[in-house]
């Protein structure tokens, strides 16, 4: 709900990454995680956030849900 309501909040990128990590790593829901990661669009992230987003995308691709 936070992301729906506060898409441009300074913490939105962190929340999106945490949510995607929980979805793919704990819940095994690669489809939901990919949908959350798609919320970044083409926006550039800092190096650490981009590395985590790339790792999560790779994990989602590995699950082929």
Secondary structure, 3 states (H helix, E strand, C coil): CHHHHCCCCCCHHHHHHHHHHHHHHHCCCHHHHHHHHHHHCCCCCCHHHHHHHHHHHHHHHHHCC
